[in-house]
Amino acid sequence: MFREEARVFYHDPAKHWFGSPEKMEKNGIQDDCMFSIAWCIYGGREISANDFKERRGDRWFGTMVHERIPLGAW
């Protein structure tokens, strides 16, 4: 998805327009991924590693349950 959108992403400096020229077509390539990445970069432009705090305490990544019965007959 990203590569597809990046290949057609276009800037028209005369119209001050960014986007996919196919966005309004029925099965055209969209530009949502490109804009979401751009907004993430723009939103983090004034923060650095010093703005993040150290995480302490228990870290929980989920639970893994080991089943003794196979799920299928192989």
DSSP file (Angstrom, degrees, kcal/mol; ACC not computed):
  #  RESIDUE AA STRUCTURE BP1 BP2  ACC     N-H-->O    O-->H-N    N-H-->O    O-->H-N    TCO  KAPPA ALPHA  PHI   PSI    X-CA   Y-CA   Z-CA
    1    1 A M     >        0   0    0      0, 0.0     4,-2.5     0, 0.0     5,-0.2   0.000 360.0 360.0 360.0 -48.7    0.0    0.0    0.0
    2    2 A F  H  >  +     0   0    0      1,-0.2     4,-2.9     2,-0.2     5,-0.2   0.940 360.0  46.6 -61.4 -47.1    2.7    2.5    1.0
    3    3 A R  H  > S+     0   0    0      1,-0.2     4,-1.9     2,-0.2    -1,-0.2   0.903 112.0  51.2 -62.7 -40.3    4.8    1.9   -2.1
    4    4 A E  H  > S+     0   0    0      1,-0.2     4,-0.9     2,-0.2    -1,-0.2   0.936 114.8  42.3 -61.8 -46.7    1.8    2.1   -4.4
    5    5 A E  H  X S+     0   0    0     -4,-2.5     4,-1.1     1,-0.2     3,-0.5   0.874 112.0  54.5 -69.1 -37.0    0.7    5.4   -2.9
    6    6 A A  H  < S+     0   0    0     -4,-2.9    -1,-0.2    -5,-0.2    -2,-0.2   0.842 102.9  57.9 -66.1 -32.4    4.2    6.8   -2.8
    7    7 A R  H  < S+     0   0    0     -4,-1.9    -1,-0.2    -5,-0.2    -2,-0.2   0.808 116.1  32.7 -68.7 -28.9    4.7    6.1   -6.5
    8    8 A V  H  < S+     0   0    0     -4,-0.9    -1,-0.2    -3,-0.5    -2,-0.2   0.468  83.9 124.0-107.6  -2.2    1.7    8.2   -7.6
    9    9 A F     <  -     0   0    0     -4,-1.1     2,-0.3    -3,-0.2    11,-0.2  -0.411  44.0-170.8 -63.7 130.9    1.8   10.9   -4.9
   10   10 A Y  E     -A   19   0A   0      9,-2.6     9,-2.1    -2,-0.1     2,-0.5  -0.919  22.2-154.9-131.7 147.0    2.0   14.3   -6.7
   11   11 A H  E     -A   18   0A   0     -2,-0.3     7,-0.2     7,-0.2     3,-0.1  -0.990   3.3-166.4-123.2 125.6    2.6   17.9   -5.8
   12   12 A D  E  >> -A   17   0A   0      5,-3.1     5,-1.9    -2,-0.5     4,-1.0  -0.894   2.1-171.0-108.6 100.4    1.3   20.7   -8.0
   13   13 A P  T  45S+     0   0    0      0, 0.0    -1,-0.1     0, 0.0     5,-0.0   0.794  83.0  58.1 -64.9 -27.3    3.1   23.9   -6.9
   14   14 A A  T  45S+     0   0    0      1,-0.2    -2,-0.0    -3,-0.1    -3,-0.0   0.888 117.7  31.4 -69.2 -37.8    0.9   26.1   -9.1
   15   15 A K  T  45S-     0   0    0     -3,-0.4    -1,-0.2     2,-0.1     3,-0.1   0.457 104.5-125.7 -97.0  -2.1   -2.3   24.9   -7.3
   16   16 A H  T  <5 +     0   0    0     -4,-1.0     2,-0.4     1,-0.2    -2,-0.1   0.945  62.3 145.9  54.4  50.8   -0.6   24.3   -3.9
   17   17 A W  E   < -A   12   0A   0     -5,-1.9    -5,-3.1     2,-0.0     2,-0.4  -0.957  32.6-175.1-126.8 136.4   -2.0   20.7   -4.1
   18   18 A F  E     +A   11   0A   0     -2,-0.4     2,-0.3    -7,-0.2    -7,-0.2  -0.955  38.3  71.3-122.7 145.9   -0.6   17.4   -2.8
   19   19 A G  E    S-A   10   0A   0     -9,-2.1    -9,-2.6    -2,-0.4    11,-0.1  -0.903  78.3 -43.3 149.0-172.2   -2.2   14.0   -3.4
   20   20 A S    >   -     0   0    0     -2,-0.3     3,-1.5   -11,-0.2     4,-0.2  -0.803  34.5-148.1 -92.7 127.7   -3.0   11.2   -5.7
   21   21 A P  T 3  S+     0   0    0      0, 0.0     3,-0.2     0, 0.0    -1,-0.1   0.665 101.0  53.8 -68.0 -13.1   -4.3   12.2   -9.1
   22   22 A E  T >  S+     0   0    0      7,-0.3     3,-1.7     1,-0.2     6,-0.3   0.371  75.3 107.1 -98.1   3.3   -6.4    8.9   -9.1
   23   23 A K  T <  S+     0   0    0     -3,-1.5    -1,-0.2     1,-0.3     5,-0.1   0.826  81.3  44.1 -55.7 -38.5   -8.0    9.6   -5.7
   24   24 A M  T 3  S+     0   0    0     -3,-0.2    -1,-0.3    -4,-0.2     2,-0.1   0.509  92.1 102.8 -88.5  -4.3  -11.5   10.4   -7.1
   25   25 A E  S X  S-     0   0    0     -3,-1.7     3,-1.1     4,-0.1    -3,-0.0  -0.427  84.7-111.2 -77.0 156.7  -11.5    7.5   -9.6
   26   26 A K  T 3  S+     0   0    0      1,-0.3    -1,-0.1    -2,-0.1    -4,-0.0   0.915 113.6  12.4 -55.8 -51.2  -13.6    4.4   -8.8
   27   27 A N  T 3  S+     0   0    0      2,-0.0    -1,-0.3     3,-0.0    -4,-0.1  -0.084  99.3 142.2-115.8  32.8  -10.6    2.1   -8.3
   28   28 A G    <   -     0   0    0     -3,-1.1     2,-0.3    -6,-0.3    -5,-0.1  -0.281  60.5 -93.9 -75.6 159.5   -7.9    4.8   -8.1
   29   29 A I        -     0   0    0    -25,-0.1    -7,-0.3     1,-0.1    -4,-0.1  -0.559  44.3-143.4 -73.0 132.1   -4.9    4.7   -5.9
   30   30 A Q        -     0   0    0     -2,-0.3   -22,-0.1    -8,-0.1    -8,-0.1  -0.207  10.9-146.1 -88.2-179.0   -5.6    6.7   -2.7
   31   31 A D     >  +     0   0    0    -11,-0.1     4,-2.1     2,-0.1     5,-0.2   0.188  64.0 110.4-133.4  14.5   -3.2    8.9   -0.7
   32   32 A D  H  > S+     0   0    0      1,-0.2     4,-2.4     2,-0.2     5,-0.2   0.884  78.5  52.4 -62.1 -40.8   -4.4    8.3    2.9
   33   33 A C  H  > S+     0   0    0      1,-0.2     4,-2.1     2,-0.2    -1,-0.2   0.910 109.5  49.6 -62.8 -42.8   -1.2    6.4    3.9
   34   34 A M  H  > S+     0   0    0      1,-0.2     4,-2.2     2,-0.2    -1,-0.2   0.912 112.6  46.7 -63.9 -43.3    1.0    9.2    2.7
   35   35 A F  H  X S+     0   0    0     -4,-2.1     4,-2.4     2,-0.2    -2,-0.2   0.883 110.5  52.4 -68.8 -37.1   -0.9   11.9    4.5
   36   36 A S  H  X S+     0   0    0     -4,-2.4     4,-1.7     2,-0.2    -2,-0.2   0.900 111.5  46.4 -66.7 -39.0   -1.0    9.9    7.8
   37   37 A I  H  X S+     0   0    0     -4,-2.1     4,-2.3     2,-0.2    -1,-0.2   0.910 111.9  51.4 -67.2 -41.6    2.7    9.4    7.7
   38   38 A A  H  X S+     0   0    0     -4,-2.2     4,-2.5     1,-0.2    -2,-0.2   0.903 109.6  49.5 -62.2 -41.0    3.3   13.1    6.9
   39   39 A W  H  X S+     0   0    0     -4,-2.4     4,-2.6     2,-0.2    -1,-0.2   0.852 109.2  52.9 -68.0 -33.6    1.1   14.1    9.8
   40   40 A C  H  X S+     0   0    0     -4,-1.7     4,-1.3     2,-0.2    -2,-0.2   0.928 112.1  44.5 -64.8 -44.7    3.0   11.8   12.2
   41   41 A I  H  < S+     0   0    0     -4,-2.3     3,-0.3     1,-0.2    -2,-0.2   0.923 115.2  48.3 -64.6 -43.9    6.3   13.3   11.1
   42   42 A Y  H >< S+     0   0    0     -4,-2.5     3,-1.2     1,-0.2     4,-0.2   0.899 109.6  52.8 -63.6 -40.9    4.9   16.8   11.4
   43   43 A G  H 3< S+     0   0    0     -4,-2.6     3,-0.3     1,-0.3    -1,-0.2   0.783 112.8  44.2 -67.2 -26.6    3.4   16.1   14.8
   44   44 A G  T >< S+     0   0    0     -4,-1.3     3,-1.2    -3,-0.3    -1,-0.3   0.234  79.5 107.0-101.3  14.5    6.7   14.9   16.2
   45   45 A R  T <  S+     0   0    0     -3,-1.2    -1,-0.2     1,-0.3    -2,-0.1   0.746  83.2  42.3 -68.0 -23.0    8.9   17.6   14.8
   46   46 A E  T 3  S+     0   0    0     -3,-0.3     2,-0.3    -4,-0.2    -1,-0.3   0.271  99.4  85.1-108.8  11.8    9.5   19.4   18.1
   47   47 A I    <   -     0   0    0     -3,-1.2     2,-0.2     3,-0.0    -3,-0.0  -0.809  50.9-177.7-112.4 156.2   10.0   16.4   20.4
   48   48 A S    >   -     0   0    0     -2,-0.3     3,-1.6     1,-0.0     4,-0.2  -0.760  49.3 -83.0-136.0-177.2   13.2   14.4   21.1
   49   49 A A  G >  S+     0   0    0      1,-0.3     3,-1.3    -2,-0.2    -2,-0.0   0.777 122.7  66.9 -62.4 -25.8   14.2   11.4   23.1
   50   50 A N  G 3  S+     0   0    0      1,-0.2    -1,-0.3     3,-0.0    -3,-0.0   0.699  89.9  64.9 -68.8 -18.2   14.5   13.7   26.1
   51   51 A D  G <  S+     0   0    0     -3,-1.6     2,-0.4     2,-0.1    -1,-0.2   0.563  88.3  82.9 -81.5  -8.0   10.7   14.2   26.1
   52   52 A F  S <  S-     0   0    0     -3,-1.3     2,-0.2    -4,-0.2     0, 0.0  -0.762  73.3-137.3 -99.1 143.1   10.0   10.5   26.8
   53   53 A K        -     0   0    0     -2,-0.4     2,-0.2     1,-0.1    -2,-0.1  -0.624  25.9 -98.6 -97.6 158.2   10.1    9.1   30.3
   54   54 A E        -     0   0    0     -2,-0.2     2,-0.4     1,-0.1    -1,-0.1  -0.533  35.9-129.4 -73.3 136.1   11.6    5.9   31.5
   55   55 A R        +     0   0    0     -2,-0.2     2,-0.3     2,-0.0    -1,-0.1  -0.743  32.2 177.6 -88.5 131.9    9.1    3.0   31.9
   56   56 A R        +     0   0    0     -2,-0.4     2,-0.1     2,-0.1     0, 0.0  -0.841  33.6  41.9-128.2 166.3    9.2    1.2   35.2
   57   57 A G  S    S-     0   0    0     -2,-0.3     2,-0.2     2,-0.1    -2,-0.0  -0.450  97.6 -16.8  96.5-170.1    7.3   -1.6   36.7
   58   58 A D        -     0   0    0     -2,-0.1     2,-0.5     1,-0.0    -2,-0.1  -0.489  56.9-148.3 -74.2 137.1    6.0   -4.9   35.4
   59   59 A R        -     0   0    0     -2,-0.2     2,-0.5    -4,-0.1    -2,-0.1  -0.933  11.9-166.6-107.1 126.9    5.8   -5.2   31.6
   60   60 A W        +     0   0    0     -2,-0.5     3,-0.1     1,-0.1    -2,-0.0  -0.959  16.6 172.7-117.8 120.8    3.1   -7.4   30.3
   61   61 A F        -     0   0    0     -2,-0.5     2,-0.2     1,-0.4    -1,-0.1   0.275  58.1 -85.5-108.5   8.6    3.1   -8.5   26.7
   62   62 A G        -     0   0    0      2,-0.0    -1,-0.4     0, 0.0     2,-0.4  -0.649  48.8 -69.8 117.7-176.5    0.2  -10.9   26.8
   63   63 A T        -     0   0    0     -2,-0.2     2,-0.5    -3,-0.1    -3,-0.0  -0.951  30.0-156.3-122.9 137.7   -0.4  -14.5   27.7
   64   64 A M        -     0   0    0     -2,-0.4     2,-0.6     2,-0.0    -2,-0.0  -0.967   7.8-162.6-115.1 126.5    0.7  -17.6   25.9
   65   65 A V        -     0   0    0     -2,-0.5     2,-0.7     2,-0.0    -2,-0.0  -0.936   9.5-147.5-111.1 119.0   -1.3  -20.8   26.4
   66   66 A H        -     0   0    0     -2,-0.6     2,-0.3     2,-0.0    -2,-0.0  -0.772  15.4-151.3 -87.0 114.7    0.4  -24.1   25.4
   67   67 A E        -     0   0    0     -2,-0.7     4,-0.1     1,-0.1    -2,-0.0  -0.633  12.0-160.2 -85.1 142.4   -2.2  -26.5   24.2
   68   68 A R  S    S+     0   0    0     -2,-0.3    -1,-0.1     2,-0.1    -2,-0.0   0.641  76.4  71.0 -94.0 -17.1   -1.6  -30.2   24.6
   69   69 A I  S    S-     0   0    0      2,-0.0    -2,-0.1     1,-0.0    -1,-0.0  -0.874  87.8-122.3-101.2 126.8   -4.2  -31.2   22.0
   70   70 A P        -     0   0    0      0, 0.0    -2,-0.1     0, 0.0    -1,-0.0  -0.355  13.4-132.6 -65.8 150.0   -3.3  -30.5   18.4
   71   71 A L  S    S+     0   0    0     -4,-0.1     2,-0.3    -2,-0.0    -2,-0.0   0.677  83.8  25.9 -78.2 -17.5   -5.8  -28.3   16.5
   72   72 A G  S    S-     0   0    0      0, 0.0     2,-0.9     0, 0.0    -1,-0.0  -0.930  79.5-110.5-141.2 164.9   -6.0  -30.5   13.5
   73   73 A A              0   0    0     -2,-0.3    -2,-0.0     1,-0.1     0, 0.0  -0.839 360.0 360.0 -97.4 101.2   -5.4  -34.1   12.4
   74   74 A W              0   0    0     -2,-0.9    -1,-0.1     0, 0.0     0, 0.0   0.446 360.0 360.0 -90.8 360.0   -2.3  -34.0   10.3
